[in-house]
Amino acid sequence: MPNTAADSLPQRLSAVREQLELLRAIFDPASLSERVAALEAEMSQTGFWDNQEHAAKVSAEHARTARRLDSFRTLERDVEDLTTLAEMADEDPTLADELADQVASVEDRLAALEEQRLFSGRYDAGDAFVTVNAGAGGTDAQDWAEMVLRMEMRWAEKRGFQVELLEASPGEEAGIKSATFLVRGENAYGLYASEKGVHRLVRISPFDSASRRQTSFAGVEVSPVVDDVGEIEIDEDDLQVDTYRASGAGGQHVNKTDSAVRITHRPTGIVVQCQNERSQSSNRAEAMAMLRSKLAERAERERQEEIAREKGAAQDVNFGSQIRSYVLHPYTLVKDHRTNHEMGDVNRVLDGDLDGFVRAYLLRAANDS
């Protein structure tokens, strides 16, 4: 959405109206309204809450659809108000600043609503498991992995998502070897899918007595939360289940039983682990949920690769590729190699300001599809 000093208010107003009409065609508010009514009718039926799992899914879809419809209707009214305010500003120049502020507010909300159209994948609207692994680089890489973990979790919190750390394996000297957290919120998986891949750091190593420049790597894996257990079938004979003592906070909080669980899926080599819950059974249940999610992500990735082969397209479906570089020395810059989107304020990015990078990637992916 254009929003520079060179843009006149009439031009921006015209662009706002055009954008609203484009979104009207995409969102189809009449269909959204019909869907909300249908869901409300289902929710009002006798015995609806007898099946808690189904009721939860219907309620979640109703809330999501109603929010989307309300967002569009509110923007529609606000754009109409802008037209009235613009006419008043023509007669009273003192209203120009208020008009500019209102236009900027509508532009921001139009951009946020437009983001919704970028999520069309099977699991995009749901929650996600996010795993960060230290790559090559020894202690520096483990320290970098912890920085990436903090960055990804801070981004979730900035967007108002719920975040729960499920497992963290500390490094030998600093940082972490790996960690997994659960993020809950609308389009969490669709958003975090843009973070899959290798994140590269270049800096003066704080762990090198000679203060040499060090390149470190951390990998981010993202998988959707699969609520339907029957959707992904897992043969118990394919599993190797190990238990170990969960790391505690020290003192009376140290876990004195082997409650942490690690599950290896032999056919694929996928390994998941959980130590967040107090009981072994709870950790096993959470680990199984993570395994189903990783298997679902694997199946979806294979499906996308098959589609790319059928199209004869050279699409980037390798989630393990290097996606972004964070340079702290000899200059400061964060650059996404998929979109060329960049930002010079590295600390701001590391503090969770990822919206620009994610939006650029989602727009590119939408245009490529």
N, C-alpha and C positions, 0 to 999 in steps of 0.2 A: 504494500500500500504506500504510494508516494506520500512523503511527509517532510519536505525540505523547505528551507526558507524561500526558495525560488518558486514554489507552488503557490498560486493564488488561492484564496478561499473558494471562489467559484469553481476552479478546476478541481479542488479537493472534494467539494460537495458533489460535483458531477461524477467523480471517481467512486465516491461512497455509494451513490445511487446505482451505478453500474455493478459494483461489487455485490450489493444487496440482491439485485436481480439475478446475478449468477448463482448466488447461494440459494435463492428461492428455487431455482431449477434443480439444484443438487439435493437440497433437503426436502423439498416437496412438503410444506407445512400441512397441507390438507391430508396427506397420507399419514403424517406423524400424528395429527389430531385423531384420525380414525383408529390408529394403532393404540393410542392412549386410552381411548374409549373402550376398545375391545379388551384391553388388559384390565381396566377397571371393572368391566362386566364380569370377567373371569374371577377377579379377586373378591367380588361380592357374592359369589356362589356359595351355597351351603357346603361345608366340608372342604373348602379350599385349603385351609391350613392343616388338614389331616396329613397331607404329604409335605412335610417340612422342606425337603430338598427342592421339590418342584415349586413350592410356594416362594421360596427364597429367590429362585431364578426369575420367576415371573415378576416379583416385587422389584428386583434389581433392574430388569428391563423396563418396567414401568417408570421407575425413578429416572433412569438414564434417558428414556424417550421424552418424558415430561420436561426434564431440564433442557434438553435440546430444543423442544418446541417453545418453551418459555423464553429461552435465550434469543431465538429468532424473532418471536413476537415483540419482545422488548426492544430489540434493535430496530424492528420495523417502525414502531411508534417513535423511537428516538430520531430516526432519519426523517420522519414526517415533521417532527418538532424542529429539526434543523432548518428545514425549508422555511417554516414560519419565522424562526429566529433570524435567518438570513435576510428575509424581507424587512424585518424590523431594523436590522443593522444597516440596511441601505438608507433608511430614514434617520437613524440615530447612530452615528459613528462610534459613540462611546460603548456600544455593544460589541464592537469588533473583537475585543479580547475574549469576552465570554463566548462568542461564536467560535473563535479559534480553539478554545479549550474544549468545547463540546464536540467539535469536529475531530479533534485528536482522540478524545475518549471513544467516540464511535469507531474510529479507524482501528484503535487497539482491540476493541471487542469484535470487530469484523474479522481481524486477523486471527483472533483466538477461535472464533467460530469456524473460520475457513480450515483451521487445523483439523477439525473433526472429519472433514471429507477425506483426509489422508489415511484414515484407518479403515481398511476394507478387508484385512486378513481375517482368517478364521478365529484367531485368539486375540486379536488386537485390543478389543474392548476390555479384556480381563486383567487379572493380576499377574505378577511375574516373580520368578525366582532369579536373583542376580548373583553370580559367582565371580569373584576376582581371584586370579591366580598370579603369583609372582613368576616371572619368566627369567630369561638369562640376565645375569648381572649380580648374582650373589646377594650380599647384604643390601646393596643399593637397590636391587630389584625388589627385595622384600619390603624395604622402606617405601619404595614407589608404589607397591601394591596396596599398602595401607593408605597412602595418599589418594590413590584412585578410589578405594573403598569409601573413604570419607567424602570425596567429591561426588560420587554417585549417590550416596545416602543423603548428602546435603541437598542435592538437586531434587530428590524425591520430597524432602521436607518442605522445600521452597514451593513446590507445586501443591502442597497440602495433602500429600499421600501419607498413608500409614506405613511405617517401616519397622521391621522386626529382624534383628540379627539372629540367625539360626546357628551359625557355627563360625568359629575363627581359629585357625591354627597359627600360633605365633611363630615368628622367625627365630633363628638361633641367637642373633644379637639385637635385631631391631625389626620392626615391621611385622608383616604376616607372610606366611607361605600361601594361605588361601583363606577365603571367607565367603559365606553365603548369607544373603538377606532376602526376606520376603517383602515385596512392596505391593500394597493394596491401594487401588484408586482407578478411576475411569481412564481407560486406554493406557494403563500402566505398561502392559506388554508391548503395545504398539509403539509407545515412546521409547522404552528401553531397548527394543530391538535395534535401534539406531546406534547403540553403544557397543554392540557385539564386535569383538575383534581385538587386535593388539594395540595398546597405547604405549607410545615411546617417549621416554624422558631423556633430555640431554642437559646435564648440569655439572657443576664442580662437586665432586663427591664429598659429602661431610664425613665419610668414613675412611677417606684416603689421607694419610698424613702428609702426602706430597701435594695434596689439593689438585689432583689431576681431573680432567674432564671425563665424565663417565656416561655411557649410554645404557639405559635400563629399560626393561620391557615388562608389561603386565597385561594379562589377557582377561577380557570380560566375556563371560558366557551368560546368556539370557534364555530362559525357557518359560513357557506359559504355565500358569496354574490350571491344571485339568481337574475340574470338579467331578466329572462323570467317570467313576472308577472303571466301568465296563468299557469305556472308550479305548483305553490302552490295556490290552491283556498282557499280564506278566506271569510267566511260569515260575513257580517257587523253586523248581529244580535248577533254574538258571541263575539263582542268586547265591552269593557268598556273603553271609552276614557275620560281621565281627563287632564285638563290643570292646570298649576301652573306657578308661576313667576320664570323665570330663574335667577340663581345667576349671578351677573355681576362683573366687575372689580372694581366697586366703582365709586363715583363721577358721571360725566356725562355719564359714560358707563353703569350704573345700568339699567337693563331692567325693565321698568315700566309697562309692559303689561304681561298678562298671556300667553306668547308665547311658553313656554316649554310644551311638550306633553308626557303623560304616557298612554300606551295602554296595557290593560290586555286582554289576550285571554282566555275566560272563560272555554272552554272545556279542555285546557291543563294547565291552571294556569300560562302560560308564561307571563312575564311582560317585556315590553321594554319602553325606554324613550329616548328622545332627546331634548337637549336645546342649541345645537350648532348654529342653524340657527336663523336669526333675526325674521322671521315670523312664526306664528303658523302653517300655511299650509305647509311650508317647513319642519318644525320639524315633522309634522304629516307624511309627505311623507317619511322622513328618518326613522322614527319609524316603519312605515309599511314595509319598506325594511328590517329592522332588524328583524321584526316578521316573515316575509316570510323566512328569512335565518335560524332563529331558528327552525321553523317548518320543513324546509328541513333537517337540521341537525338531528332533532328528528326522521324523517322518515328514514334517512340513518342509524341511530343507531339501530332502530328497525329491519331494513333489515339485518344488520350485526349480530344482536342477533339471528335472525331466521336462517341465514346461519350457525352460530355456533351450534345451536340446531340440525340442520339437519346433520351436520358433527359429532355430538356427542363430539365436542371439548370443552375443558374447557378454552376457550379463554377469555381474560380480555376485556370485552366490556363495563365495568362500568366506564364511564368517570368521575364519581364523586369520584373515589378512590384516596387515597394519593399516589402521584407519586414521590415526591422528598422532601428531608429534607435539610435544610440549618442550620448548627450548627455553632454558633459563640462563644459558651462557653459550656463546659470547654476546648474544642479544636475547630479548624476551619476545616470544611469539608462540601462540598455539595455532596450529594449522591442520585442518581436516583434509586428508589426501583424496577423499572421494568427491568433495564438492569445492575444494579450495577456499572454503570459508575460514577466516582467520580472525584472531583477536590478539592485540598486543599486551593486554593486561592479564598476565598468566595467573596472578593470585586470585583475581576475580573468577576466573574459570575454575581453578582448583577449589574455590569456595562454593562451587555448585552452580555457577552461571553457565548452563549448557543449552539454554533454549535456542540460541542462534544457530549452534552447530546441528542440533537435532532437527530444527525446522528446515534448514537447508538440505539436510539429507532426505527428509521425508518428501519434500517437494521434488527433489531429483528422482527419488524412487517412484513417486506418483507419475511423473512425466515419462519415465522409462517403461512403465507398465502398459 
